[in-house]
Amino acid sequence: MFDSLLGFYAVMFGGMAISGIVAVWLRSTYSKYSKQRSHSGMSGAQVARAILDRNGLGNVPVEPVPGQLTDHYDPRTKVVRLSEGNFGSNSIAAASVAAHEVGHAIQDASGYAPMKLRSGIVPIVNFSNQLFMPLLFGGFILGGFGGSGLGQTLILAAAVVFMAVLAFHVVTLPVEINASTRAYGQLTRYGFLSSSEAAGTKRVLSAAAMTYIAAALTSLLTVVFLLLAARE
């Protein structure tokens, strides 16, 4: 049991370390390019509005939202929300993030299958998150790590439940990568960023994508470990 617990903590803290390193990289990259003004001089809100209009999405509003890197597209209300810094900034980072979120709006409008799938499994993921910790804690209390009986069954159940979280992260990868690809294409095609500025856009979007890859990897390691622990 002791070795299994050490393994569990190693997976948990290892995942946290990976996520932390990626988060630092993202913030460092974002900070660098948030200080570099784009040649177009357009704010994130203006870039988002222009790309939406060019793609026939004039009915999708662009709104500011409090916080830093809180940018997102809400498929329920059909609204692109940009963090206050990106909303009014004319930096390369602001244009890149704005275009990425508009990429999600374009996905939604075109019926992009992975995005529809991700939205469809959100209720399942929320329910799984509520079950996971009670199952895991119950399995721990009943000696599921390296033990047998009900405790081991609860650990196995926790692993199965957490697979929904893993599935969400795996489905999220093509959604985010596709949105970034769309963003880069829109920014360069319509001249919102020059060819020299496009390299900065790639770095910002790549750093953001790594956060989703790290989350998927951590979820995968968690599921694999729990499955192995439940078999001991």
C-alpha positions as CSV (number, residue, x, y, z in Angstrom):
1,M,0.0,0.0,0.0
2,F,2.8,2.4,0.9
3,D,4.5,2.0,-2.5
4,S,1.1,2.5,-4.3
5,L,0.5,5.7,-2.3
6,L,4.0,7.0,-3.2
7,G,3.2,6.2,-6.8
8,F,-0.1,8.1,-6.7
9,Y,1.6,11.2,-5.1
10,A,4.4,11.0,-7.7
11,V,1.8,11.1,-10.5
12,M,-0.1,13.9,-8.9
13,F,2.8,16.1,-8.1
14,G,4.5,15.2,-11.4
15,G,1.4,16.4,-13.2
16,M,1.3,19.5,-11.2
17,A,5.0,20.2,-12.0
18,I,4.4,19.7,-15.7
19,S,1.4,22.0,-15.6
20,G,3.3,24.6,-13.6
21,I,6.2,24.7,-16.0
22,V,3.9,25.0,-19.0
23,A,1.9,27.8,-17.3
24,V,5.1,29.7,-16.6
25,W,6.1,29.3,-20.2
26,L,2.7,30.5,-21.4
27,R,2.8,33.6,-19.2
28,S,6.3,34.4,-20.1
29,T,5.6,34.1,-23.9
30,Y,2.3,36.1,-23.5
31,S,4.0,38.8,-21.5
32,K,6.7,39.2,-24.1
33,Y,4.4,39.6,-27.0
34,S,1.8,41.6,-25.1
35,K,4.4,44.4,-25.0
36,Q,4.9,44.3,-28.8
37,R,2.5,46.5,-30.8
38,S,1.1,45.0,-34.0
39,H,1.7,46.9,-37.2
40,S,-2.1,47.2,-37.8
41,G,-2.6,49.0,-34.5
42,M,-5.9,47.2,-34.1
43,S,-7.0,46.1,-30.6
44,G,-7.9,42.6,-29.8
45,A,-11.6,43.5,-29.9
46,Q,-11.2,45.1,-33.3
47,V,-9.4,42.1,-34.7
48,A,-12.1,39.8,-33.3
49,R,-14.8,41.9,-34.8
50,A,-13.2,42.1,-38.2
51,I,-12.6,38.4,-38.5
52,L,-16.1,37.6,-37.3
53,D,-17.6,39.9,-39.9
54,R,-15.4,38.5,-42.7
55,N,-16.7,35.1,-41.9
56,G,-20.4,36.1,-41.9
57,L,-20.7,36.1,-38.1
58,G,-21.7,39.7,-37.6
59,N,-24.3,38.5,-35.0
60,V,-21.6,37.2,-32.6
61,P,-20.8,40.0,-30.1
62,V,-17.3,40.6,-28.6
63,E,-17.3,41.5,-24.9
64,P,-14.7,42.2,-22.3
65,V,-14.4,39.9,-19.3
66,P,-12.4,40.6,-16.0
67,G,-9.1,38.8,-15.4
68,Q,-6.0,37.9,-17.3
69,L,-6.0,35.1,-19.9
70,T,-9.7,34.6,-19.2
71,D,-10.5,34.8,-22.9
72,H,-13.0,32.3,-24.2
73,Y,-15.8,31.7,-26.6
74,D,-19.2,30.7,-25.0
75,P,-21.0,28.4,-27.4
76,R,-24.2,28.6,-25.3
77,T,-24.6,32.4,-25.7
78,K,-22.6,32.7,-28.9
79,V,-20.3,35.4,-27.5
80,V,-16.6,35.9,-27.8
81,R,-15.2,37.2,-24.5
82,L,-11.8,38.7,-24.3
83,S,-9.9,39.5,-21.1
84,E,-9.8,43.2,-20.4
85,G,-6.1,43.5,-21.3
86,N,-6.6,41.8,-24.7
87,F,-9.9,43.5,-25.4
88,G,-8.3,47.0,-25.6
89,S,-4.6,46.1,-26.4
90,N,-3.1,46.4,-29.9
91,S,-0.3,43.9,-29.1
92,I,0.6,40.8,-31.1
93,A,-0.5,38.7,-28.1
94,A,-3.9,40.4,-28.0
95,A,-4.5,39.9,-31.7
96,S,-3.4,36.2,-31.5
97,V,-5.6,35.4,-28.5
98,A,-8.6,37.2,-30.1
99,A,-8.2,35.4,-33.4
100,H,-8.0,32.1,-31.5
101,E,-11.3,32.6,-29.7
102,V,-12.9,33.7,-32.9
103,G,-11.6,30.4,-34.3
104,H,-13.9,28.7,-31.8
105,A,-16.8,30.8,-33.0
106,I,-16.1,29.7,-36.6
107,Q,-15.9,26.1,-35.5
108,D,-19.3,26.4,-33.8
109,A,-20.9,28.0,-36.8
110,S,-19.5,25.4,-39.2
111,G,-20.6,22.5,-36.9
112,Y,-17.0,21.3,-36.2
113,A,-17.5,17.8,-34.9
114,P,-14.9,17.7,-32.2
115,M,-16.2,20.9,-30.7
116,K,-19.8,19.5,-30.7
117,L,-18.5,16.3,-29.0
118,R,-16.6,18.3,-26.4
119,S,-19.7,20.3,-25.6
120,G,-21.8,17.1,-25.4
121,I,-19.6,15.4,-22.8
122,V,-19.3,18.4,-20.5
123,P,-22.2,17.3,-18.3
124,I,-20.7,13.8,-18.0
125,V,-17.3,15.3,-17.0
126,N,-18.9,17.6,-14.4
127,F,-20.7,14.6,-12.9
128,S,-17.5,12.5,-13.0
129,N,-15.6,15.2,-11.2
130,Q,-18.1,15.1,-8.4
131,L,-17.7,11.3,-8.0
132,F,-14.0,11.0,-8.4
133,M,-12.7,12.3,-5.1
134,P,-15.3,10.5,-2.9
135,L,-14.5,7.2,-4.7
136,L,-10.8,7.8,-4.4
137,F,-11.0,8.8,-0.8
138,G,-13.2,5.9,0.0
139,G,-10.9,3.5,-1.7
140,F,-7.9,4.9,0.2
141,I,-9.7,4.6,3.6
142,L,-10.7,1.0,2.9
143,G,-7.2,0.0,1.9
144,G,-7.7,0.0,-1.9
145,F,-4.1,0.8,-2.6
146,G,-2.3,-2.5,-2.5
147,G,-5.3,-4.1,-0.7
148,S,-8.3,-5.9,-1.9
149,G,-12.1,-6.1,-1.6
150,L,-14.3,-3.0,-1.6
151,G,-11.4,-0.5,-1.3
152,Q,-9.8,-1.9,-4.5
153,T,-13.2,-1.8,-6.2
154,L,-13.6,1.9,-5.3
155,I,-10.2,2.7,-6.7
156,L,-11.1,0.9,-10.0
157,A,-14.4,2.8,-10.0
158,A,-12.4,6.1,-9.5
159,A,-10.2,5.2,-12.5
160,V,-13.2,4.4,-14.7
161,V,-15.0,7.7,-13.7
162,F,-11.8,9.7,-14.4
163,M,-11.7,8.3,-17.9
164,A,-14.5,10.9,-18.7
165,V,-12.1,13.6,-17.7
166,L,-9.3,12.1,-19.8
167,A,-11.7,11.9,-22.8
168,F,-12.6,15.5,-22.4
169,H,-8.9,16.5,-22.5
170,V,-8.2,14.3,-25.5
171,V,-11.1,15.8,-27.4
172,T,-10.0,19.3,-26.4
173,L,-6.7,18.9,-28.2
174,P,-8.0,18.9,-31.8
175,V,-10.5,21.6,-30.9
176,E,-7.8,24.0,-29.6
177,I,-5.2,23.1,-32.3
178,N,-7.7,23.7,-35.0
179,A,-8.8,27.0,-33.5
180,S,-5.1,28.1,-33.4
181,T,-4.6,27.0,-37.1
182,R,-7.7,29.0,-38.1
183,A,-6.4,32.0,-36.1
184,Y,-3.0,32.0,-37.7
185,G,-4.6,31.7,-41.2
186,Q,-7.0,34.5,-40.6
187,L,-4.4,36.9,-39.1
188,T,-2.0,36.4,-42.0
189,R,-4.5,36.1,-44.8
190,Y,-6.2,39.4,-44.0
191,G,-3.0,41.3,-43.0
192,F,-3.8,41.8,-39.3
193,L,-0.2,40.8,-38.6
194,S,2.9,41.1,-40.8
195,S,5.0,38.2,-41.8
196,S,7.6,39.1,-39.2
197,E,4.9,39.3,-36.5
198,A,3.5,35.9,-37.4
199,A,6.4,34.2,-35.7
200,G,5.2,35.8,-32.4
201,T,1.7,34.5,-33.0
202,K,3.0,31.0,-33.5
203,R,4.9,31.1,-30.2
204,V,1.9,32.5,-28.3
205,L,-0.5,29.9,-29.7
206,S,2.0,27.0,-29.3
207,A,2.5,27.9,-25.6
208,A,-1.2,27.9,-25.1
209,A,-1.6,24.6,-26.8
210,M,1.0,23.0,-24.5
211,T,-1.3,23.7,-21.5
212,Y,-3.9,21.4,-23.1
213,I,-1.3,18.7,-23.9
214,A,0.0,18.8,-20.3
215,A,-3.6,18.4,-19.0
216,A,-4.2,15.4,-21.2
217,L,-0.9,13.8,-20.3
218,T,-1.6,14.3,-16.6
219,S,-5.0,12.8,-16.9
220,L,-3.7,9.8,-18.8
221,L,-1.0,9.1,-16.2
222,T,-3.6,9.3,-13.5
223,V,-5.9,6.8,-15.2
224,V,-3.1,4.4,-15.9
225,F,-1.8,4.5,-12.4
226,L,-5.2,4.0,-10.8
227,L,-5.9,1.0,-13.1
228,L,-2.6,-0.6,-12.2
229,A,-3.0,0.2,-8.4
230,A,-6.5,-1.4,-8.5
231,R,-5.0,-4.7,-9.9
232,E,-2.4,-5.1,-7.2
